[in-house]
Amino acid sequence: MANEALRVAMAAAGETVESLAQKVNVDPKTTGRWLNAGRIPHPRTRLAVAAILGRDAAELWPEPFRRRDLPWFRPWPELEQDAVSIRCYQSLLVPGLLQTEEYARALLRTGGLLPLSEVEQVVAGRMERQRILDRDHPPQLVFVIDEAVLCRRVGDRAVMARQLAHLAAAAEREHVQVRLIPANGPWHTGLAGPFVLAQCAVGGEVAYLDNQLRGELVTEHADIASLGRRWESVAGEALPARQSITAIREAVERWT
């Protein structure tokens, strides 16, 4: 059975198997296999092909996008699952990969901006993403978080105590680092906004930015390089991992 959506998109864009293969730097035989149903390229390659053809990746290969996440977010978990390392800076809340279910639910229900059905959909997707922490070969994860996150209540005190205990436990894992930027420090580069950098298994790096309306996937080399410099800047402001765990456990006691 053929991937008709891909075949039509290639024809409309005037691309052949050979020309498309050259543009995404793969063997033409590989591109030819994509025209068969069930042959799905690497997440980063899917995005590159979709951009060349002027289509949405979910239109060409819908199977990987049948997730519980919001539509604009769906490409990121695919890349996240394929990553060998993830570096995340967050100034406002506990990163999604380290959230408890009740913290995530309380966060999403704040202000009543999302329907309850959508809240549950996003929470389920977020919990599903966290499975990468427990797989046989998990990525190396480094989280830099502003200490103010430990003081900002989400839900009630019990939710916060359990969330921070979960955060401290995650930080004890061999492949996870959580480092805090002291709340009494000066303004730093990261306060301009959170971001995530993921190193893909097949090489190359992608990034994710969040805002009030939706997230943005970043693949341009110049932008990735800029975010890499910002990462070095914020990481330089952070406490060592062991000192950070101590501060998180002290925060648990304050919420208990």
WOPELIN-V123778 format. One record per pair of residues at least 24 apart in sequence whose C-alpha atoms are under 10 Angstrom apart, sorted by sequence separation. I is the first residue (numbers start at 1). GAP is how many residues later the second one is. D is the distance in Angstrom with one decimal. If there is no record, write none. Layout:
<<I	GAP	D> <I	GAP	D>>
This chain:
<<24	24	6.8> <37	24	8.9> <40	24	8.6> <99	24	9.7> <7	25	10.0> <10	25	10.0> <23	25	8.9> <24	25	7.0> <35	25	10.0> <38	25	8.7> <101	25	8.3> <23	26	8.5> <34	26	9.9> <100	26	9.4> <101	26	6.9> <198	26	10.0> <7	27	9.3> <34	27	9.5> <96	27	9.5> <99	27	8.3> <100	27	8.1> <197	27	7.9> <6	28	8.0> <7	28	6.5> <21	28	9.3> <24	28	8.9> <47	28	8.2> <98	28	9.4> <99	28	8.2> <143	28	9.1> <6	29	6.5> <7	29	9.5> <20	29	7.7> <23	29	8.3> <46	29	9.4> <97	29	7.1> <98	29	9.2> <142	29	9.2> <3	30	9.6> <5	30	8.9> <6	30	9.3> <96	30	6.5> <97	30	7.8> <100	30	9.9> <141	30	9.6> <150	30	9.6> <197	30	7.8> <2	31	9.5> <3	31	7.3> <4	31	7.4> <6	31	9.7> <44	31	9.1> <96	31	8.5> <97	31	9.4> <98	31	10.0> <99	31	8.8> <149	31	9.4> <196	31	8.7> <197	31	7.8> <2	32	8.7> <3	32	4.9> <4	32	8.5> <5	32	9.9> <20	32	8.2> <43	32	7.7> <44	32	9.8> <97	32	6.8> <98	32	7.4> <141	32	9.9> <147	32	9.0> <148	32	9.1> <151	32	9.6> <195	32	7.9> <196	32	9.8> <2	33	5.7> <3	33	5.2> <4	33	8.3> <20	33	9.1> <43	33	8.9> <96	33	8.6> <97	33	5.3> <141	33	9.5> <142	33	8.4> <143	33	7.9> <144	33	8.3> <145	33	7.4> <146	33	8.5> <147	33	5.5> <148	33	8.6> <150	33	9.6> <1	34	8.8> <2	34	4.4> <3	34	4.8> <43	34	9.6> <44	34	8.9> <96	34	8.2> <97	34	8.9> <140	34	8.6> <141	34	6.1> <142	34	5.9> <143	34	6.1> <144	34	6.0> <145	34	6.3> <146	34	5.5> <147	34	5.6> <148	34	7.8> <149	34	9.0> <197	34	8.7> <1	35	6.1> <2	35	5.1> <3	35	8.1> <43	35	6.2> <44	35	6.9> <97	35	8.8> <98	35	9.3> <140	35	5.0> <141	35	4.8> <142	35	4.7> <143	35	4.8> <144	35	4.9> <145	35	5.0> <146	35	4.7> <147	35	5.3> <148	35	5.5> <195	35	9.5> <196	35	9.1> <1	36	5.5> <2	36	8.8> <3	36	8.6> <42	36	9.1> <43	36	5.8> <97	36	8.3> <139	36	7.0> <140	36	6.2> <141	36	6.2> <142	36	6.0> <143	36	6.2> <144	36	5.8> <145	36	6.2> <146	36	6.6> <147	36	5.1> <148	36	9.0> <195	36	8.7> <1	37	8.7> <2	37	9.7> <3	37	9.9> <15	37	9.1> <42	37	8.6> <43	37	9.4> <133	37	9.0> <138	37	7.3> <139	37	8.6> <140	37	8.3> <141	37	8.4> <142	37	7.8> <143	37	8.4> <144	37	7.1> <145	37	9.1> <146	37	6.5> <147	37	8.8> <190	37	9.9> <15	38	8.1> <43	38	9.5> <44	38	9.4> <137	38	9.5> <138	38	9.5> <147	38	9.8> <10	39	9.5> <13	39	8.1> <14	39	8.8> <43	39	7.8> <146	39	9.8> <10	40	9.9> <13	40	5.7> <42	40	8.5> <133	40	9.3> <189	40	9.9> <190	40	7.0> <9	41	9.0> <12	41	8.1> <13	41	7.8> <189	41	6.6> <190	41	7.9> <10	42	9.2> <11	42	9.3> <12	42	9.6> <13	42	9.8> <133	42	8.3> <188	42	9.7> <189	42	8.8> <6	43	9.6> <9	43	9.8> <10	43	6.4> <133	43	8.5> <189	43	9.9> <190	43	7.9> <191	43	9.0> <6	44	9.2> <9	44	6.2> <10	44	9.6> <97	44	9.7> <110	44	8.5> <146	44	9.1> <189	44	6.8> <190	44	5.7> <8	45	9.9> <9	45	8.1> <10	45	9.9> <98	45	9.4> <110	45	8.6> <145	45	9.6> <146	45	8.9> <188	45	8.0> <189	45	6.4> <190	45	9.3> <9	46	7.4> <97	46	9.8> <107	46	9.6> <108	46	9.8> <109	46	9.3> <144	46	9.6> <188	46	7.0> <6	47	8.9> <106	47	10.0> <107	47	6.1> <190	47	9.6> <70	48	8.4> <77	48	9.1> <81	48	7.6> <95	48	7.9> <106	48	6.3> <107	48	7.2> <189	48	9.6> <6	49	9.3> <69	49	9.0> <73	49	10.0> <77	49	9.1> <80	49	8.2> <81	49	9.4> <83	49	9.4> <94	49	9.4> <95	49	9.4> <105	49	9.5> <106	49	5.2> <145	49	9.4> <188	49	7.9> <5	50	9.8> <9	50	9.7> <68	50	9.0> <69	50	9.9> <81	50	8.8> <82	50	9.2> <94	50	10.0> <95	50	8.3> <103	50	9.7> <104	50	8.8> <105	50	8.6> <106	50	8.8> <144	50	9.9> <6	51	9.7> <9	51	8.2> <69	51	9.9> <70	51	8.2> <74	51	9.6> <77	51	9.5> <78	51	9.2> <81	51	6.4> <94	51	7.5> <103	51	6.5> <104	51	9.3> <186	51	9.5> <8	52	9.6> <68	52	9.0> <69	52	6.6> <70	52	6.8> <77	52	6.7> <80	52	8.4> <81	52	9.9> <93	52	8.0> <94	52	9.3> <102	52	9.4> <103	52	6.7> <185	52	8.4> <6	53	8.4> <7	53	9.1> <68	53	5.3> <69	53	5.2> <77	53	9.9> <84	53	8.7> <85	53	8.5> <86	53	6.8> <87	53	8.4> <88	53	7.9> <89	53	8.6> <90	53	7.7> <91	53	8.4> <92	53	8.1> <93	53	8.5> <102	53	8.0> <103	53	9.3> <106	53	8.5> <143	53	9.1> <181	53	8.0> <185	53	9.8> <5	54	7.1> <6	54	5.4> <67	54	9.1> <68	54	6.2> <69	54	8.4> <84	54	7.3> <85	54	4.7> <86	54	6.3> <87	54	6.0> <88	54	6.3> <89	54	5.9> <90	54	6.4> <91	54	5.7> <92	54	7.3> <93	54	9.7> <142	54	9.9> <180	54	10.0> <181	54	8.2> <5	55	5.5> <6	55	8.1> <67	55	9.5> <68	55	8.5> <69	55	8.1> <70	55	8.9> <83	55	8.7> <84	55	4.4> <85	55	4.5> <86	55	4.9> <87	55	4.9> <88	55	4.8> <89	55	4.8> <90	55	5.0> <91	55	4.9> <92	55	9.4> <93	55	8.7> <94	55	6.7> <103	55	9.9> <104	55	9.9> <142	55	10.0> <180	55	9.0> <181	55	9.0> <182	55	8.0> <4	56	8.5> <5	56	8.2> <68	56	6.7> <69	56	5.3> <82	56	9.7> <83	56	6.2> <84	56	6.3> <85	56	5.8> <86	56	6.4> <87	56	6.0> <88	56	6.2> <89	56	5.9> <90	56	6.7> <91	56	8.1> <92	56	7.6> <93	56	5.3> <94	56	8.2> <102	56	10.0> <103	56	6.1> <179	56	8.1> <181	56	5.8> <182	56	7.1> <3	57	7.8> <5	57	9.9> <67	57	9.5> <68	57	5.0> <69	57	7.7> <81	57	9.1> <82	57	8.6> <83	57	8.7> <84	57	8.7> <85	57	8.1> <86	57	8.3> <87	57	8.0> <88	57	8.3> <89	57	8.4> <90	57	9.9> <91	57	7.6> <92	57	5.7> <93	57	8.2> <102	57	6.6> <103	57	7.3> <141	57	9.4> <180	57	8.4> <181	57	4.2> <182	57	7.3> <3	58	8.3> <67	58	6.9> <68	58	8.6> <81	58	8.7> <83	58	9.8> <91	58	6.8> <92	58	9.5> <93	58	9.9> <101	58	9.6> <102	58	9.3> <140	58	9.9> <179	58	9.5> <180	58	5.2> <181	58	6.1> <69	59	9.8> <80	59	9.1> <90	59	8.6> <93	59	8.0> <100	59	8.6> <103	59	8.6> <104	59	9.5> <139	59	9.4> <140	59	9.7> <179	59	5.8> <180	59	5.5> <181	59	9.5> <68	60	9.0> <69	60	9.9> <92	60	8.3> <93	60	9.6> <94	60	10.0> <100	60	9.6> <102	60	9.0> <103	60	6.5> <139	60	9.2> <178	60	9.5> <179	60	5.7> <180	60	7.9> <67	61	9.4> <93	61	8.8> <102	61	8.3> <103	61	9.9> <139	61	9.8> <178	61	9.3> <179	61	6.2> <180	61	7.9> <100	62	7.8> <101	62	8.9> <139	62	9.6> <178	62	8.7> <179	62	5.1> <182	62	9.2> <99	63	10.0> <100	63	5.8> <177	63	9.2> <178	63	5.9> <179	63	8.3> <180	63	8.6> <181	63	8.6> <99	64	6.7> <100	64	9.1> <177	64	6.2> <178	64	8.8> <179	64	8.2> <180	64	5.5> <98	65	8.5> <99	65	9.0> <100	65	9.9> <176	65	9.6> <177	65	9.0> <178	65	9.9> <179	65	5.3> <180	65	8.6> <182	65	9.6> <98	66	9.5> <100	66	7.2> <178	66	6.9> <179	66	7.8> <99	67	7.9> <100	67	8.7> <177	67	9.3> <178	67	7.4> <180	67	8.3> <98	68	7.6> <99	68	7.6> <177	68	9.3> <179	68	9.8> <180	68	8.7> <94	69	8.5> <98	69	6.3> <172	69	9.1> <179	69	9.7> <94	70	8.8> <97	70	10.0> <98	70	9.8> <171	70	7.9> <172	70	8.7> <178	70	9.5> <98	71	9.9> <171	71	8.8> <95	72	9.6> <98	72	7.3> <94	73	8.2> <97	73	10.0> <98	73	9.4> <171	73	8.9> <172	73	7.8> <171	74	6.8> <170	75	9.7> <168	76	8.8> <169	76	8.7> <168	77	5.7> <171	77	9.6> <167	78	8.6> <168	78	8.3> <168	79	9.2> <169	79	9.8> <98	80	9.9> <165	80	9.9> <168	80	6.1> <169	80	9.3> <164	81	9.9> <167	81	7.6> <168	81	6.4> <166	82	9.9> <167	82	9.0> <165	83	7.7> <166	83	9.9> <168	83	10.0> <164	84	6.5> <165	84	6.8> <168	84	8.9> <164	85	7.3> <165	85	9.8> <167	85	9.7> <164	86	9.5> <165	86	8.9> <166	86	9.6> <144	87	9.0> <164	87	7.3> <165	87	6.1> <146	88	9.6> <161	88	9.4> <164	88	5.7> <165	88	9.3> <89	89	10.0> <91	89	9.8> <145	89	9.3> <163	89	8.4> <164	89	9.5> <85	90	9.4> <86	90	9.7> <87	90	9.6> <88	90	9.6> <89	90	9.6> <90	90	9.9> <91	90	9.0> <144	90	7.5> <145	90	9.5> <161	90	7.9> <162	90	7.6> <89	91	9.9> <144	91	6.6> <146	91	9.8> <147	91	9.5> <160	91	9.2> <161	91	5.0> <164	91	8.9> <143	92	9.1> <144	92	9.9> <146	92	8.4> <147	92	10.0> <160	92	7.6> <161	92	7.5> <142	93	9.6> <144	93	9.2> <145	93	8.2> <161	93	8.1> <162	93	8.9> <144	94	6.9> <158	94	9.6> <160	94	9.8> <161	94	5.1> <162	94	8.7> <144	95	9.1> <157	95	9.6> <160	95	6.5> <161	95	5.7> <159	96	8.9> <160	96	8.4> <144	97	9.6> <147	97	9.0> <150	97	9.2> <157	97	9.2> <158	97	7.1> <159	97	9.6> <143	98	9.8> <150	98	7.3> <157	98	5.5> <158	98	6.7> <91	99	7.3> <92	99	9.1> <95	99	9.6> <142	99	9.6> <145	99	9.7> <156	99	9.2> <157	99	6.9> <90	100	8.0> <91	100	6.5> <144	100	9.9> <147	100	8.6> <150	100	9.9> <151	100	7.7> <89	101	7.3> <90	101	8.7> <91	101	9.1> <92	101	8.9> <93	101	9.7> <95	101	9.8> <147	101	8.6> <150	101	6.5> <151	101	10.0> <89	102	9.6> <91	102	7.2> <92	102	8.0> <150	102	8.6> <153	102	9.2> <90	103	7.6> <91	103	6.3> <151	103	9.2> <89	104	8.5> <90	104	4.8> <91	104	9.6> <147	104	9.7> <150	104	9.9> <151	104	8.8> <89	105	5.4> <90	105	6.9> <150	105	9.4> <88	106	7.7> <89	106	5.5> <90	106	8.5> <88	107	6.1> <89	107	6.3> <87	108	8.5> <88	108	4.3> <89	108	8.9> <87	109	5.7> <88	109	6.4> <86	110	7.1> <87	110	5.1> <88	110	8.5> <86	111	5.7> <87	111	6.4> <85	112	8.3> <86	112	4.5> <87	112	8.7> <85	113	5.8> <86	113	6.4> <83	114	9.6> <84	114	7.5> <85	114	5.2> <86	114	9.0> <83	115	5.9> <84	115	5.8> <85	115	7.5> <80	116	9.9> <82	116	8.9> <83	116	5.4> <84	116	5.9> <85	116	8.6> <80	117	9.5> <81	117	9.8> <82	117	8.6> <83	117	4.4> <84	117	5.5> <80	118	6.8> <82	118	6.1> <83	118	5.6> <84	118	9.2> <79	119	7.7> <80	119	8.8> <81	119	9.1> <82	119	6.1> <83	119	8.9> <84	119	9.4> <86	119	9.7> <88	119	9.5> <79	120	9.0> <80	120	8.2> <81	120	9.7> <82	120	8.8> <83	120	9.4> <85	120	9.6> <86	120	9.8> <87	120	9.4> <88	120	9.3> <79	121	7.2> <83	121	10.0> <86	121	9.4> <76	122	9.7> <79	122	9.4> <83	122	8.9> <83	123	9.5> <79	126	9.8> <80	126	9.4> <79	127	8.1> <80	127	9.8> <79	128	9.5> <80	128	10.0> <76	130	9.2> <76	131	8.8> <76	132	7.4> <73	135	9.6> <73	137	9.8> <76	139	9.1> <76	140	9.0> <72	141	10.0> <73	141	7.6> <74	141	9.9> <75	141	9.9> <76	141	7.1> <87	141	9.6> <89	141	9.7> <72	142	6.8> <73	142	6.4> <75	142	8.0> <89	142	7.5> <71	143	9.7> <72	143	6.9> <73	143	8.1> <88	143	8.4> <70	144	9.1> <72	144	8.2> <73	144	8.6> <87	144	8.1> <72	145	9.4> <89	145	7.8> <89	146	8.5> <88	147	10.0> <87	148	9.8> <44	156	8.1> <43	157	9.2> <45	157	10.0> <42	158	9.7> <44	158	9.0> <42	159	9.6> <44	159	9.7> <42	160	8.5> <44	160	8.7> <44	161	9.2> <44	162	8.3> <47	170	9.9> <48	171	9.2> <47	172	9.3> <44	175	8.8>>
